[in-house]
Amino acid sequence: MSDITQLVIAMVVFFLFDRFLKPYLLRKWLGVVLVVAGAVGCVVAGQTRLLGFDLGLLSVFAVAMGMGLFMKRRRFEQMD
C-alpha cells in the first residue's frame, strides 16, 4: 500500500476519533496510549510492514493522533 493511502487512512481515523470520541477520560487515556505506543513503535518497528502497512509510518501518525486527542481532551466538557 502506498504511503499516501496510509496517510489518508490515518487522517480519516484521526478525524473520526476527534469528532466522535467525547468522554474526557477516554480521550485522555487513548491519547496517552497512542503516544506511548507510537514512540515505542518508532524505535522498534522501523520499516517493518504488516498487511501492507508500514508500521514505522503508522507509529508516527499514532504519536500525532495521541497528542491531538490529549491536547484537546476537554473539548466537549461544559463550561460553567
C-alpha positions as CSV (number, residue, x, y, z in Angstrom):
1,M,0.0,0.0,0.0
2,S,1.4,3.4,-0.9
3,D,2.4,6.0,1.8
4,I,-0.2,8.4,0.5
5,T,-3.0,5.9,1.0
6,Q,-1.8,5.2,4.5
7,L,-1.7,8.9,5.2
8,V,-5.3,9.3,4.1
9,I,-6.5,6.4,6.2
10,A,-4.7,7.8,9.2
11,M,-6.2,11.2,8.7
12,V,-9.7,9.7,8.4
13,V,-9.3,7.7,11.6
14,F,-8.0,10.8,13.4
15,F,-10.9,12.9,12.2
16,L,-13.4,10.2,13.3
17,F,-11.7,9.9,16.7
18,D,-11.6,13.7,17.1
19,R,-15.2,14.2,16.2
20,F,-17.0,11.2,17.9
21,L,-14.9,10.4,20.9
22,K,-16.4,12.7,23.6
23,P,-15.7,11.4,27.1
24,Y,-12.8,13.2,28.8
25,L,-11.2,10.1,30.4
26,L,-11.4,8.1,27.2
27,R,-9.8,10.9,25.1
28,K,-7.1,11.4,27.8
29,W,-6.1,7.8,28.2
30,L,-6.4,6.8,24.5
31,G,-4.1,9.8,23.7
32,V,-1.6,8.7,26.3
33,V,-1.6,5.1,25.0
34,L,-1.3,6.2,21.4
35,V,1.7,8.5,22.2
36,V,3.5,5.8,24.1
37,A,2.7,3.0,21.6
38,G,3.7,5.3,18.7
39,A,7.0,6.3,20.4
40,V,7.9,2.7,21.1
41,G,6.8,1.7,17.6
42,C,9.1,4.4,16.0
43,V,12.1,2.8,17.7
44,V,11.1,-0.8,17.4
45,A,9.2,-1.1,14.1
46,G,11.4,0.8,11.7
47,Q,10.5,-0.1,8.2
48,T,8.6,-3.3,9.1
49,R,5.4,-4.0,7.1
50,L,2.3,-5.8,8.4
51,L,-0.5,-6.5,5.9
52,G,0.8,-3.8,3.6
53,F,1.0,-1.1,6.3
54,D,4.4,0.5,7.1
55,L,4.5,0.2,10.9
56,G,7.1,2.9,11.3
57,L,4.9,5.4,9.4
58,L,1.8,4.4,11.4
59,S,3.8,4.9,14.6
60,V,4.5,8.5,13.7
61,F,0.8,9.0,12.9
62,A,-0.1,7.4,16.3
63,V,2.1,9.9,18.1
64,A,0.5,12.8,16.3
65,M,-3.0,11.4,16.8
66,G,-2.4,10.8,20.5
67,M,-1.1,14.3,21.1
68,G,-4.1,15.7,19.3
69,L,-6.5,13.8,21.5
70,F,-4.6,14.6,24.7
71,M,-4.2,18.3,24.0
72,K,-7.9,18.7,23.2
73,R,-9.2,16.3,25.8
74,R,-11.6,18.8,27.4
75,R,-13.1,19.8,24.1
76,F,-16.6,18.5,24.8
77,E,-16.9,19.5,28.5
78,Q,-19.4,22.1,29.5
79,M,-18.1,25.5,30.5
80,D,-19.9,26.9,33.5
